[in-house]
Amino acid sequence: MSFFRRKPKDQQSSRASGSSSANQFTNQSQQAGGPPPYTPVGANTSYYGNAPQPQYPPVQPAGGSMSQAPIGAPMGAPMGVPHMNSGPPYQLINPNTLPLPTMNPPPGADDPYSFLRNFDTVILVDDSGSMSGGRWKQTADALATIVPIVTYYDSDGIDLYFLNHQDSPQHHGIKTPSHVMEIFSSVQPSRATPTGTALNRLLKPYIQKYKSNPSKCKPMNIIVITDGVPTDDVESVIAQNARELDKAQADLNQVGIQFFQIGSDPEATEALRELDDALGEMKNIRDMVDTIPWRGSLQGDAMLKVVLGAVNKRLDRKKI
């Protein structure tokens, strides 16, 4: 990890959803065969069918702002994830009763998450030794909060990777939250934190694919769930791949990297903030990084920032 003096963040070119693009994916409406049309949540409706879900009533605060339905209420026969804390093993939510991710927007309002349909969402989980115990429990909570949204809006399924755990074809094209949580429950944190190496394994082949056929390469939105303390050089990896995208004249939202911090290590928080605020300026490259901490729950703009902050400049600038 490198540290450098922070400078004020410039108002760089917008990569918000309204910008024009040569890539068909960044301007398209919902794809054929994509996620089902938006359906309001009610007492007798469910993301998984028509069975009632009284555990998860929709949340509709005054003023019409979006919020996430509460997640984590105890229910029958949940899967257990062992961890190193004292006390009973942490219990995951029942993956078969996860709620529909979007809350009912006000009449006539746009769905704030719909921009996610334009991206392939990739989740990269830090499974290093520093994530053991309470941080692994927090990771499970954070993951369970965002996966109903990202799986719902990615028509061809999300990809799930870990820093150390071996990759598998079963980790790709995941279309249900339950599948994500099943995979997570089978992994135990150990070893080092090669965040830069793992990101490079994702970015290099993707950029080669983009260069070979830009119009057919769907933009990629990477969400890295980590405590923010890498054991390698993340800064150089991001800078090198950002330069390649600049040389290829790729759209500014072609690739986004959102660091979703677990824990509150101040040194890690500062390092991630520098990647977000100063890397583009210091290296004279595009800004494709955002960061946000996990504070136990996500609502409204905080949820939007996690899943879209790295590819939407307005959300990137927003301090949560």
N, C-alpha and C positions, 0 to 999 in steps of 0.2 A: 504494500500500500504506500503510495506517495502522498505527501502533503505539500501544499503550496498556498501562498497567501491568496485569500479570496478577494475578488473584485466585484463591484456591483454588476448585476446581471443585465446585459443589454436587452433591449426590446428587439429581438431578432424576428426574421420573417415568420409570419404566422403559419402554423401547420394545422390550424383548426379545420373542422370538418367541412367548412364552406369553401375551402380553397380549391382551385381547379387542378386537374390532374390528367396526365397522359395515360395513367394506368386505369383500365376499365373497372378495377375493383374499388377504387377510391371515390367513384361517383355513382356507383350502381345502387339501385334499390335492392330490396330483398331478392336473393337469387332463387331461381327455380330449384325446388328440392331442398331449400334452406329451412331455417327454423319455422315452426308453425306461426300463423298470424298471432298478434298479441291478443290475449284473452284475459279479461278481468278476473281477479281472484275473488271468490265468494265462499260462502259456507259449504257449498256442495261442489266446488270445483277444485282441481288439483293439477299440478304440473304433470303428475304421473297418471291421471285418469279422473274419474268422477267420484272417488271415495272422499268423504268428508275428512278435513284435517283440522279439528278444533285446536290442536296444539299450536297452529300457526295462523292466527287471524291476521288479515292484512293490516298494515299500519298506515294510516292516512292522517298525518298531523294537520293542524290548522294551517291554512295558507297554501296547501297543496304541494308542499315540498316532498321530494322523494325520500323514502327511508326503507331500510331493510327490515323485513319481518324478523322477529327475534328467533335466534337459532341457539340450540343447545339445551332445550328443555328435556328433562329425562323422559324416556319412553321405553317401551318394552324391548328387551333383548338387544341392546346396542352392542356394537363391536367394541372390544377393549384394546387400547394401545398401551403396552407397558411403558413405564418410564422410571426414572431414577429417584423421583421424589418419594418421601415417606407417605404412608396412607394408601388408600385403595387405588388401583390402577385407573388412569384417566379413561373416561367413557366417551367415545365418539357419539355424535348424534346418529340416530338410525338413518342410514343412507337411503332407505326406501320412502321416507316421509319428508324429504327436503322440500322447502316451499318453492313456489313459483317466484323467480327472482324479482321481476318488476312489480312495483306497486301501481295502483291505478293512477294514471296521470289525470290532471284536471281536464274537463271536456274541451276538446279542440287543441290540447297541448301535444307537442311532439314527445315521443318516447326518448328520454335523454340517453338511453343506452344503445339506441339503434345504430350508431356509428360503428359499434363493435362488429356488426355483420360484415364490414368491409375488410376485416383482419383475420389472419390466422393467429389465434392466441396460444402462446407457449408459456407454461409455468415451469420455472426452474427453482427447485427447492434445495436449500442448503441443508444437507444431512451430515454435516461435520460434527466432530465431538463437542464443539462449543455449543451446539444446539440441544444437548442432552437435557433431561429433566424438565424443569418448568418451561424452558424455551421451546421444547418439542411439543408440549401441551399447547402453548400459545400458537405455534405453527399450525397445529390441527384446527384450532379455533379460527385462525385467519383464513386457512384454506377452505374450511367449511362455509365461511361467510361469502367468499367470492365465487366458488365454483358453480353455484346455481345460475349465476349471471353469465359467466363466460361460456359455459357449456350450452346454455340456451341460445346464445347469439352466434356461435360459430357453427355454421351449417355442416361443415365436414369434420367437426370434432376438434377438441383441443389436444395438444401434446404435453405430456408431463415428463420432466427430466429431474434428475437429482445430481448433485455435484459428484458423489462417489458411487452411489448404487448403480449397478449395471443397467444399461438401457435395454428395452424390450419392445418388440412390435406391439405388444398389448398396451403399451403406454402411449400409443399414438392414435389419433382419430377418436378420442374419448368423447362420447355424446351424453353421458349421464353423470351427475354428481356422485352417485353411489360407486361407480367404477373408479373415480378419482380417489375417494376415501378408502376403498378396498386396497388400492395400490399403496397409498400412504401408510396404512396400518401394517403393511408387511415390511416396512423399512425401519431400521434403527440407526440413529446417528452415531457416527464414528469417523475417525481419521481427520485429515486436514480440510482446508477450505479453499479449493482451487477455483474460485469464482471466475477469474479471467480465463483460465483454460476451458472451463465449461462453456462460457459465453462464446469463445472463439470456435468451439466445435459446432455451435449453432449458427454463428454468423458467416463463417467462411463459405460453407457450401451453399448457404442461402444467397449470398451475394453473387456467387458464380452462376447460380440458377437465374438470378435476376438479370445478369449481364447477357446471358444467352437468349432470353426472351422476356424483356421487361413487361410487355403488355399482358402476359399470361402469369405473372408472378404476384400473387396476392400479398399485400403488405403484412408484416409480421409484428405482433405486439407481445413483447416478452415481459413477464412479471416474475421478478426474482424475489423469493421469500428468504430472507437471510438475517443474521444478527449483525451483518455489516463489517465483519473482521476477516478479510481474505488473507490467505497466505501467499498470494502471488500478485502480479501487477495488472489489476483490472483497468487502470487508467490507459495504459498503452494499448491494450486490446481494443478498447472502445474507440480510442483515437484512430488507430490503424484502420479499423473497419468503417468508421465514419468517413475517413478520407476516400476509401474505395467507393462508397456510395456517392460522395461528392463528385468524384471523377466520372462516375457513370451517369451523373445528372439525375439521380433518383429523386422522386418526390420527397419533401422534407418529412413526411410521415410514413415513409416506406418501411422504416424500422424504428420501433420505440423500445426503450428498456426502462421499466419501472422497478426501482428497488423498494421493496416493502419490508421495512425494518422490524425485526422481532427483538424485544429487549430495549434497554435504554442506555447502552454504553455510550457515554458522551464522545469518546474518541471516534467510535464507529459512526455516530450520528454526524459529526463534523466531516469525516471523510466522504460519506455519502452525499452530504450537502455540497461539498466541493465538486464532486462529479456532476451533480445537477446544475449548480450555479456558475461554475468557473471553467469547466473543462472546455466547452465550446469556444469561449473567449481566449483562453490561454493557448489553445492549439489551433485556433483559426479554422475550426471545423463546425459542422452542423451540431445543434443541440438536440440530442435524441434520448436524453436521460431525465428521469424525474425520480423523486423519492418521497416517501411518506411513512410515518411510523404506525405500527399497530398499537392501539390503546385499549384493546379489549372489545371494541365494537366499531361498526361503520354505519354511518347514516348520511343521507343526502349527498352533499358535495364531496365528502370524504370517500364514499363508495365510488362515486364517479371518478375521482382522482386516481384511486388505485387501479381501476380497470382501463382508464383512458388518458391519464395524465401524461404519459410518455408520448402520445400521438396527437394530443390536442393542446396547443400552446396556451390557451386561456386557462385550462385546468392545471397545466404545468406551473404557470405563474402563481396560481392560487395557493396561499399558505393556509394549511389546515392545522 
